[in-house]
Structures are given as C-alpha cells and as structure tokens.
Amino acid sequence: MLEASAVFAHIGLALVVFFCLLEGVEIAKIGATAYFQDAWNVMDWANFLLYYLVYAELQVRRIHGSSSPRAGALSLRRDAR
C-alpha cells in the first residue's frame, strides 16, 4: 500500500515545494514582519511543515518496509537511544 501511494506523495511534495517558493517570493516582496502578521500565511507554513513531516514518515516506513504504527520515524528515534 505504501508503494502505491508513493507516486502521489512525490506529486504532493513537488506541489508543496512550489507553493513554498511562491510564499518565499511574497516574503521577499512585502517583508517577513508584514507577511507573518497575516494569520493565513502562518497557517500556510504550518500546513507545509505538517506535509513535510508526513512525507518523511511515509518515506521512513517505505524504506523500512513496514506499515505498522510502531515502525515510523518516532519509534526509530526512540530505538536509537
């Protein structure tokens, strides 16, 4: 199942990177202070961050070949201690 969704995850990543670049242009245009005073822009970055975290989790699960809830990036970090 994870392999089947990998194509969509990569497409989503490309779109998120594109929109991050657009937001970067807007930050350069109006300045960071004015940009981040708008709550919608803060929400955009929260969504971008959430997507990057989910994408990373899916890649870790795909690489390690497990769809178990305990096999994600968080459990790998715990095991490393």
C-alpha positions as CSV (number, residue, x, y, z in Angstrom):
1,M,0.0,0.0,0.0
2,L,2.8,2.4,0.8
3,E,4.4,1.8,-2.6
4,A,1.1,2.6,-4.3
5,S,0.8,5.9,-2.6
6,A,4.5,6.9,-3.2
7,V,3.7,8.5,-6.6
8,F,1.0,10.7,-5.0
9,A,3.3,11.6,-2.1
10,H,6.0,12.7,-4.6
11,I,3.5,14.8,-6.6
12,G,2.3,16.3,-3.3
13,L,5.9,17.1,-2.4
14,A,6.5,18.8,-5.7
15,L,3.4,21.0,-5.2
16,V,4.3,21.9,-1.6
17,V,7.9,22.9,-2.7
18,F,6.3,25.0,-5.5
19,F,4.0,26.8,-3.1
20,C,6.8,27.3,-0.6
21,L,8.7,29.1,-3.3
22,L,5.7,31.2,-4.1
23,E,5.4,32.1,-0.4
24,G,9.1,32.9,-0.4
25,V,8.6,35.4,-3.2
26,E,5.8,37.0,-1.2
27,I,8.0,37.3,1.9
28,A,10.7,38.9,-0.2
29,K,8.2,41.3,-1.7
30,I,6.4,42.5,1.5
31,G,8.9,41.7,4.2
32,A,8.9,38.9,6.8
33,T,7.2,41.0,9.6
34,A,4.2,42.1,7.5
35,Y,4.0,38.6,5.9
36,F,3.8,36.7,9.2
37,Q,1.3,39.2,10.7
38,D,-1.3,37.6,8.5
39,A,-2.7,34.5,10.2
40,W,-3.4,32.8,6.8
41,N,0.3,32.9,6.0
42,V,1.2,31.4,9.3
43,M,-1.4,28.7,8.6
44,D,0.2,28.1,5.2
45,W,3.6,27.4,6.8
46,A,2.0,25.2,9.5
47,N,0.4,23.1,6.7
48,F,3.7,22.9,4.8
49,L,5.5,21.7,7.9
50,L,2.8,19.1,8.5
51,Y,3.1,17.8,5.0
52,Y,6.9,17.6,5.2
53,L,6.6,15.6,8.5
54,V,4.0,13.2,7.0
55,Y,6.1,12.8,3.8
56,A,9.2,12.0,5.9
57,E,7.2,9.5,7.9
58,L,5.9,7.8,4.8
59,Q,9.4,7.6,3.4
60,V,10.8,6.0,6.5
61,R,8.0,3.4,6.6
62,R,8.5,2.7,2.8
63,I,12.3,2.3,3.2
64,H,12.0,0.0,6.2
65,G,9.1,-1.9,4.7
66,S,6.6,-1.7,7.4
67,S,3.1,-0.3,7.7
68,S,3.0,-0.9,11.5
69,P,2.1,2.2,13.5
70,R,5.2,1.4,15.7
71,A,7.6,1.4,12.8
72,G,7.7,5.1,12.0
73,A,10.3,7.8,12.4
74,L,9.4,8.4,16.0
75,S,9.9,4.8,17.1
76,L,13.2,4.7,15.2
77,R,14.4,7.7,17.2
78,R,13.4,6.1,20.4
79,D,15.2,2.9,19.5
80,A,18.4,4.8,18.8
81,R,18.8,5.9,22.4
